[in-house]
Amino acid sequence: MNRGLLFVLSGPSGVGKGTVCAALRRKLPELVYSVSATTRSPRSGEADGVNYFFKTREQFLDMIARDALLEHAEYVGNYYGTPREFVEKTLSEGKDIILEIEVQGALKVKEKFPEGVFVFLLPPSLGELESRIVGRGTETQDKIDHRLSVAVEEMNLLSKYDYAVFNDEIDLACSRIQAIITAEHCKRERIQHKLFDELKSLTAANNGSER
């Protein structure tokens, strides 16, 4: 069975990662969503293994100690991270998996999983990004300014990624990411490796029949 591919979708806060990822999963239901682990309590309607892998603090710290996470961070008193086992199991089953994550987390994943495909989601412009953040109606001007400053710093890390996709329209952004997924599966080295294995098996079978 061909091994699946890990796609990492990242970008600055407010760029629309969650919206694009949700739309992409509707278009590609076979694309597995990477479920994160967390120490926070389940909210109403959330299920273990679907929304999150809910862990006690002790369990999460044990995962850190065992290097069982591709990345992790602490936010507002709770831990969040990407379980390595879930990702590896999905890929070994020949399924593609997508991880939607912030920039620093994506770079940590790249350190441990450099063979992943890293996609940076960009806003059409900084002005549009500011409009989206302001449109939430939940941020003070100081926080908006801080988010934009961080966004500029994160966009300067674009060279760490394999692809860049503008999120000007959700459907267009999804189509571009779908094209990336198709292109990655059509890479010469992936097909060549598969053909080599098949030719090797065929040669061995022919040699056996000649005896």
N, C-alpha and C positions, 0 to 999 in steps of 0.2 A: 504494500500500500504506500502511495506517495505521502510524504510528510506534509502536514498543513503549514501555512505561513502565519506568522504573527505580524499584524498591522497595528501600529501605534499612532493614534490620532491625538495631536496635541496642539496647543496654541494659547494665546493670552486669555485671561478672564474676560468674558463678554463677547468673545468672537463667535460663539454659537456651537461649540463642540458637541454639547449634549443634544441639541436640536438636530444637527447634521447626522450624528451617530444614530439617533432614533430613526430618522428618515431612511438612512442607509440600511438599517436592519429590517425595515419594512420591505425594502426593495430586494434585499438579499437575506431571506429568512434562514438560509443555510450558514450564514456567517455567525459564528458563536461570539457572544459578548463576554468579555473577561469579568468575572464577578470578583469584587474586592472583599477583603476581610476587614472587619472593624470591631472595636470594643464597645461601640455605642449600643444602646438598647434598641431592639426592633421597634419601628413605628407601626401604627395601625395599618394592617394590610400587607406588611412586608413579610417575606418568607425566607427562611434560612436556605442558602444555596441558590436563591433566585435573585433577590435584591442585593444581599450581602452574605458572606459567611460570618455569622455572629460568633465572636470569641470572647472569653473572659480575658482580663488583662494578663493573667498568668499564662494562658494559652498563647496569646499574641507574643509575649516576651519570649516564650519558648520557641516560637516560629522564627523570631529574629535571631536567637542564639543558634538555631539549626540552619541558618541561611536558607530558610524555606520561603522567603519573600524576594521577589524581583526588585521591589522598592517598598519603602514605608515612610510614613510621616505621622507626626502628632498634631492634631488640630482641635482646639478648644477642649483639651483634656482627654480626647479619645484618639486611639491609634487607627490608622487606615493603611492598607497595603495590598499588594498584588501577590497572591499565592503562586509560587512557582509550580507546584504539583498540578493544579488545575490547568495551567497553560500547557505544561508538558504533556499531560494526558490528552488534551484536546488535539494538539499537534500530532501526537503519535497515532491518533485515530484517523489522520488524514484530513482533518477539518481546519479551516482557517478560523482565526480568532482575532477580534479587534479589542484593543485596550484604549479607552478614552481617558486621558490623564493630563494634568497640568505639566508645564515645561520641565521643571526641576525633576519631577518624578520620571518623566520620559527619558531624561538623560541618565538617571540612575538605572533604568531598565536597559538602556543601550550598553552600559558598562558590563552588565551580566548577560545580556542577550543581544550581542552586536549583529547577529544574523537577521534580526527583526527588520521590518520595513517601516521607516519613520516618516510620517506625513505631518507637515506643519500647516495648520489652518490659519489663513490670514484674513483680516478685515479688508474691505475694499479700500479703506483709508483710515487714518487715525481719527478723522472727524466723524466718520461713520461709527467707529468703535466707541467714541465718546457719547454719541447719540444713543447707542444701544444701552450703555451703562446708565446714562441719565434716565432713559426710558423705563428702567426698572423702578424708579421712584423710591429706592431704598438706601441710596447713598448720599452722604453729605458731600459738599464740594471738595473738602479736603481729601475724602476717600476716593472721589472720582479722579482727582489730580494724582493721587498716589497710584491708583490702578493704571492710569495712562503712563505714568513714569515707569512702572514695572513692565508694562506691555512693550514699551520701547526697548527696554533691556532684554526682554525675552525675544523680541523679533531680531535682535542682533545675534542671536544664537541660531539663526536659520541655517547657517552652514553646517550645523551638526545633523541636519535632516536629509533624507533622500529625496523628498518631494515637497513642493509648496502648492497649496490650493487656496484660491481666493473664495471666500464665502460671500459672494455678492448676491446669489440666489441659492436657496437650499437645494433645489432640484439640480441645478448646474453643478454645485459643489459635489453632490452625490454622484453625478455622472462622471465627474473627473476622478473621484476616488475609485469608482467601479473600473474605470479605464486603467488606473494604476494597478488594481488587483489583477486584472486580466493580463497586463503587461508583465507583471512579476511572474505569473505562472507560465508565460511564454518565453522567459529568458532562456537563452541558448544553453547555459550551464545546467539549468534544471532539467531540460528536455534531454540534453546530451547524457546526463547522469542516468536518467531513466532508460534511454536506449542502450547504454553501455551494459546495464544490468540485464536487460532482456537479451542482448546479443551474447553475453557471457553465458546465460542459462541455455540459450539455443545451441551454442557451440559445445557446451558440456553434454547436452542431450544427444547431439549428432555424433560426438566422439564415443559416447556410450553405446549407441546403436551400431557403430562400425565394428565394435568388438564382438 
